[in-house]
Amino acid sequence: MAERGFSWRQSTVAKSEAADRPVLFAEVAALAQLYRRPIEYFLYPGTELDSLLDQAMAELRSLAGALEGAQQHVEMLKSDMRLHECNAGLIHSLVRYRNTSDGGLLLSDLQFLLLEYGRMVLEMDDVYESIGLGEEHPAIIDHEVLAELAKAEEAKYQKLSEEDLKWESPELLNNLSAMAQKGDVDDAFVHFMRKSTPWPDFVGLRLADLVMGAIDRQREED
């Protein structure tokens, strides 16, 4: 304490411990640093029960933090699992088409995968590169289909009277217009369009044509 600028002696310590002298807040702050304790530790005398409560609360906070970390890890594992499920499902459908040449079955597989995993199906670059798609990246299909669906939805609203349009969301109409022009729109709206329109069917048709063409060319080369 003397090194920190306080004129403490043994008698000062004894009086402080016996509560025979007031302890300044600055002294408490210095003691907290010396003992590496939070200041709150020195602000009330406490009992053994208080100590047990502090210990229990500290352990509870530690466990809560560990549980939160574990939950985050579980969520990451679930996300990775979906990614690998989608990857395996796509590869299986392509292998089955290569072995059977059944375009109808391939289309059904792709539409199911798109319905289940959404745009993730279009992001399996390694799979598409393995069949030689090259520059014909499936992500292009997504943009084109969304624009066409937005135009179709926009056309429905254009048939409404001005009175009826007053009840429609301006934000919705603005997003439809932007999407129809292949402009930037909110991610939540894009997700809504994929879930609330025949997006999986339209994308599946185009993706099936793209994939069948690539696999058929590979077979001819082999």
N, C-alpha and C positions, 0 to 999 in steps of 0.2 A: 504493500500500500504506500510505503514511503517513496518507492521508486515512481509511483504515479502521482506524487505531489501531496500526499496526505500525511499529517504529522501524527501517525498512529504509534502507540507504544503498547506494551503488554497490558497496562491498565485500561487502555482504550478498548482493546479486544475483550477484556473481561467485562467491562461495563456494557459494551454492545451486546455481548451474549446474554447478559443478565437483564437487558432492556432497561439499564439505568441511565442511558444517554440516547438522545435521538440520533438516528443514522440518516445522513443526508442522501438524497437521491443519487448524487454524483458518486457517493461511496458505494451505494448499491450497484450502480453500473460498473464500477471498477471491480467489485467482488464477482459480479457475473462474468466478467472477462477472465478473472483469475481462476475461477472454478469451472469455467466453460458451461455455465448454466444459463437458461433464459432468465430475464429479470423477474418474471412472474414468480419464479421459484423463491425469491427473497421477500416477496411482498406480503406473505402471510405465514404465520408460524407453522401451520400444518401439523398433522398427527400421522401416526402410522397408517391409519385408514385413508387419509388424504394421499399419502405416498402410494398406497396400493391402488387407489383410484387413478392417480396419474399414470402409474405403470400399466394398468388395464386399458386406459384410453390410448396410451402410446402404442400398445400392442394391437389394439383395435384399428387404429389408423394405419399401422403397418400392414395388417392383414387386408384392409380395404384397398390399400394401394396395390398390394400383390394381386388381389382379385381383379381389380380394374386392368392391370397389365395382362393377366391371364385371359380376360374377356376380349381384350384387343387382339391378343395372339390367336384366340379361337376364331375371331372374325376374319383375320388374315388367312387362316387355314381354310375357312369356308370359301373365301374368295378364290384362293388358289385351287381348291377342289372343283369349283364351278368352271374355272378356266380349263382345267385338265379334262373335265367331263365333256365340255364343249369340243375341245381339241380331239379327244378320242372318238366322239360321236361323228364329227365331220370326216375324220380319216376313215372310219368304218363305212360311212355311206359312199365315199369315193371308191374305196376298194371294192365294195359290193357292185357298184356300177361298172367298174373296170372288168369284173368277172362275169357279169350278167348282161350288160348293155341294156338294162331295164331303166329307161328314162323316167317312167312314171314312178317307180320306186324311189329313184334318186330325188325327184321333185318332192315327193311326200316326206322323205327324210329331211331335206333341207328346210322345208316349210315348218316342220316340227321343231328343228333346231333353232330356227329364227324366232319362233314363238316362245321357246323356252329360254334362250340365251340372248336374244336381241342382236344388237350390232356386233357383239363379241364374235359371232360366226364369221363376220366379214374381216376380222382383224387377225386371222390365223395365217400370217404371212408365210411362215415356213411351209405350211401345207400347200398353199397355192403356188409357191415357187417350185415345190416338188413336182407339180404336174405341168410346169412350164407356162404359167399364165403371163409372165413377163410384165409388160406395161398395162395390161388389162386388169387393173387392181379392182377387186370387188367393192371397195369403199365408194367408187364412183357410182355404183348402182344405188347405194343408199341416198346420195344427194339427188340423183335424178328422180327416184321414186318419191322421195319426200316432196320435191318440187311439184311433181305431177299431182300428188294427193292434195297438196295445198291449193293448187289451181282448181281442182275439182270442188273442194270445200268452199273456196272463195266464190266460185260460180253459183253455188247454192245461195249464198248470202246476197249476191248481186240481184237475185230474183225477188228478194224481199222488198216490201214497200218501205218508204222512209220512216213511217210510223213504227213498223215492226223492227227496223234496224236500231231504233232508239233503245230497245230492250237488250240489244246484244252488247257484249263487252268490246269496247274500242281496242283494248289490248289484244284480244283474240284476233280481231280483224287485221290489226297491224302486223301481228306475227304471221298470219296466213299470207299476207301480201309480201312480207319480207322473205318467207320461205319459198313462195312461188317464184321469186326472182333469184333464188339461191343465195340470199343474203344471210347475214348473221342473225340468229334468233336465240332466245334463252334456252339453255339445255333442258330445263323442265318442260318447255313446250315441245321440244323435239321428242322427248321421252313420251309425252302425252300423245303425239301423233303416231308414234310407233305402236302404242298400246291400243289406241282407240280407232284405228283405221285398218284396212286390209294390207298393211305394210308387209307382214310376213309372206303373204301370198304373192304379191307383186315382185318383191325382192327375190323370193324363191324361184319364180319363173325365169327371171333374168340370170340369176346365179346358176341355175341348172343348165341353161344354154351355154353359159360361159365355161362351166366346168366340163360338160360333155364334149364341147369342141376341143378343149385342151387335152382331155384324156384320149379322145379318138385320134388326135394328131400324134400323140405319143405311141399309140398302138401301131399306127401306120409306119412310124419311123423304126419301131422295133421289128 
